[in-house]
Amino acid sequence: MAKAGGPDGPTSHDVVDAVRRALATRRIGHLGTLDPCAAGLLVLVVGRATRLAPCAGGWRKSYEGVIRLGVTTTSDDATGQVVATCDAWRSLDRVRMEEALARFRGAYEQRPPAYSAVKIAGERSYRRARRGETVTLAPRRVHVAELELVGFEPPDVAFRATVGGGTYLRSLARDVGAALGCGAHLAALTRTAVGPFHLADAVPADRVTVRDLRDASELVAELPRRELSAAERDAVVHGRPLRAGDGRRETGNVALFAEGKLVAVAQVAGDLLKARVVVAEE
């Protein structure tokens, strides 16, 4: 885990590059970049653990941020150009703000920002937006597990949120502003948690060492677990399927361990377990 620095600090790509140099390896991925205006926790995966990144795709992420009322921007955050202003926020009180946030708890249809990595005909939407094209992305179902008002000093509104994968906090800020009739954008954002990992435990990118690496098994902690014999481990690392065994018909994915170490993530296929991701060496 590492920290990214927001608009005036290192980007997510800068952090990845710094850790590559620190660990002398090119094989580093992440569990979701931070937007340019955001700071906070960036969870990196190193070496063969990069293969496990999809296992964490559904993890919730937690944030602390500031919504600025009365100003709408092209990017839905502070990096974009102002497209509209409105003073209607001056008549708002804390009660109306609480009511507006409550409308976005749970599942709702959210339109991603034009300046996002969503692809249109194979091209990132932000590239089209930068060329001056009008970009309107289709809404997608997102889930806001928690959304709490923690500070009300208009036009700035401080909040905490925990959201499911694919949720844009920039879009959430925009939509809250629209619901209030005054417009808004995301003025500041810090990611505080990704699944079981927390910002308080993160290490600055320029200080990462091999000793800071966590066990790859933490990425599959929520999966059913099966211990393998030596013969079964050998079969898995050489691509041979296993019997699901012991009369139970498991479903989904199973984390396979041998002598307490993660070997692979397998998928149930009928009565067989077929390794989908192997992380152990032969």
N, C-alpha and C positions, 0 to 999 in steps of 0.2 A: 504494500500500500504506500502511496506517495501523495504529496500535496501539490496541487496546481494553484497558480497564483492570481487568477482574475485578470481584468483588463490591463493592469500595469505589471503583471508578473508573467511567469512562463505559461505557455499554452499547454494543452494536453500533449501535443506532439513534442514540444520542448521537453516535457517531463519524461516521455518515453525515450527520447534520444539521450537524455542525461543518464537514465538508468541503464540503457544499453552500454554506455561508456563505463559506468561504474561497475557493472557486472561482466563486462567484456563478452557480451553476447548480442546477437542480432535478433534472437527469437524472443520477442516480447510483444504481448498484446495487452488489451485492456477490457474492462467490463463496462464500457460506455464512456465516451469523451465528455468533457465539460464544455459548455458554450463559452465563447470568448469573454463574455462579461462575468463568468462565474469563477469561483474559487472553491477550494475544499478537497474532498477525498477523490482520488483516482486510483481504482483498484487495478493493479497490473498482474498479468499472468506471464510466467517465465518458462522457457524451455518447452518440454513436452506438455506442461500444464496448459499451454495455450489451446490445446485440443479440447479442454474442458470448459472453455468460455461459454459455449451454448447451454451448458447445464445451469448456468447462473442467469440466463436470459430473462427469467421471470421474477428475479429478485426485486423487491421493493427498494426504492431509494428515498432518503429523507433529506430535507433541505430547510434552510432558514433564508429568508429573503425579504426584499422591500418592493412593494408595488407603488409606483408614483402615479397618482391620479391626475387627470386633466390633460395629459399629453399622450398622443398616439404616434408611434413611429413605424417606419417601414419594416424594421426587423423585430418589432414587439419588445425590444430591449433598448438599453441606453446607447448602443452602438449605432443605431439606425438614424435616419433623417426624420425630423418631425414632419408629420403630414397633417396633424390637426391638434388644436388646443381647445379647451373648454373650461369655464370657471364654475360649472355646476357642482363640482366637488365641495365648494365652499358651504353649501347648505347641508352637507352630509353630517351625520353623527355616528357614534360608535354602534348604536343599535342597528342602523341601516347597513353599516359595514358588515356586522356579524350576519345579518340576514342574507346579504349578497354572497358572502363566502359559503354559507350553508347550502346554497343552491348548487354548488360544485362539488360537494362531498358525495362519494359514491361514483357510479359510472355515468359518463356523459359522452356525447359525440363532440370531439375536439378537432378543430382544423389546425394542422401543423403550420408553423410560420413559413412564409415564402422563403426566407433565408434559412433553410434547413437542408439536411443531407438526404431528404426524401427524393427518390428518383422519379423523373418524368421522362418516359421514352428512353430510359437508360442514362439520363443525364441528371446530376444533382440539381435540385431546384434552386439552390443559392447561386449557381452559375448563371442560370437564366435571369434571376432577379438582378444580379449585378450588371447584366447587359441591358437592363431597363425593361425587360419583358414583364408583362403582367402575369403573375403566378398565383393561381388559386388552387390549393390542394384539397383533395376530398377529405371530409371529416373521417375520423377513425374513433372507435370505441376505446376510451381510456378509463382508468380507475384511480380515483383520489381517495385513499384510505383515511387520511387525516388532513385537515386543513384548519389551522387555529390562528386566530388573531392574537398577536402578542404585543402590538404597539400601534396606537392610532394618533398620529401627529400630522394631520392633513397638510399638504397633499400626499405625504408618505405614510404607508401602511406596512407595518412589519408583520410577517407571518411565519408559521412553521407548517411544513407539509410532508406527508409520506405518500408516495405515488407508485403505481405499477409501471411496468416497462412500457416505453413508447410515449409516455406523457411529457409534454413540453410545458415547463413552468412559464416560459414566455407567453405561450398561448393562453395559459390560465390567467395570467395578469391581464392580457388583452381582453379576455372574455369577462372577467370581473368588471373591468372598466366599462365595457359595453352594457353589462347588466345594470350598472349604476347610472348610465346615461351621460357619463362624462369622459369616457375613454381612459386608457391607462397603458403603462408599459412596465416591464420588469426593470427596476433600477439597480438591484444588487441581488446576488445569489451565492450561497455557500452550500455545497453538498456535505452533509454531516454523517451520512451512513449509506452503505450499499449492502443489503442483506445483513449478515452478521458482523460486518466490518464497520468500524467507526473512526471518525476523523481524529479522535483523541489518541488513537493507536497508530496513526500514520507517521511516516518518516519523510522528511524533506528529500526531494529527489537527489540532491547532491550529496546526501549522506547515506544513501542506501548501500548496504553490504549484503553478502550472501547470508550472514547470520540473521538478517531481517526477514528473510523469506519464510512464509508460512507453508505448512504442509498442504499439498494439492488436495488431499482428502477433504479439506474444509469446503471445497467447491461442490462436493457431492454428499454433504452431511445429511441432507434431507431425503436421500434415496434409500430404498431397502438395501440391506447389506448381506453379502454372502461370502463366507470364508472358503478359500480354495485349498485343495491338497496340492502337493508339489506337482503331481501329474496333471491336475486340472490347470494349474498356472502355466505349465509348459504348453498345454493345448491352446490356451487363450492367447498367449503371446505369439503363437505360430498360426493364429487365425482359424483354429478349429472350434466348432460350437460345442457347448456342454448341454447335458440334459438338465432341464429345470429342476428335476429331482424332488424328493420327499413327498410326492403326491399332491403338492400344491401347484395350482396353476397361477403363477404370478403374472402380472401385467405391467406394461411400461418398462422403465429402465431399472437396472440393478447395479449397484456398485460392487465390484469384485475385489476382494482383498486376499493377500497371502502373507502370513506371518505379520499381520498388522499393517502391511503396506498396500496402498492402492495399486491395483494392477490394471484395471480397465473398467469401463462402463459398458454394460451389455444390455441388449434389447431382447425382450421376450418375443419369440417367434414360435407360436404353438407350444410344443413341449421342449423347445430348445432355447438356450441362451446364446445369442450371437454377439460377440464383442463389436461395439460400435466405435469406441475410442479406446485405444491401448496406450497407457502412459508408462508402463514398466519396460525396462530394457530386457532383452532376451537373456 
